[in-house]
Structure formats: structure tokens, C-alpha cells
């Protein structure tokens, strides 16, 4: 069930919003070189702005994503 909520209720609406703006949207995007690089849920390029999106279902997971 967490995968369903994360992918379909949290990530999908954001993805569709930016696609409606003709933005480049990449899912599960690697954020650095090499195999040890992290992966973000969405990478968006909209006009001249680059956005990294990482959705979490629990507040205690947020600090894991901030580096």
C-alpha cells in the first residue's frame, strides 16, 4: 500500500501538473555520477528552473534525504 500512495497519490499529480506546463519531467532520476549516487522521485526542468522532488510519507524520513 505505501508504494501505491507514494507513486499514485503523491508523485503522479505533481508529475502531471508539470507535464501540462510542457516541462521536462524525469522519474527516479539519478542525481550524480556513479552507482552510489542518490535518486530523487522527480526531476523537473520548467522554463529556466530545475526542481528536485523527493516525496516522503513519514516526517522522520525527511532528514535521510537532506545532505
Secondary structure, DSSP 8 states (H G I E B T S, - for coil): -HHHIIIIIIIHHHHHHHHHTT-EEEEEEE-SSSTT--EEEEEEEETTEEEEE---SSGGGHHHH--
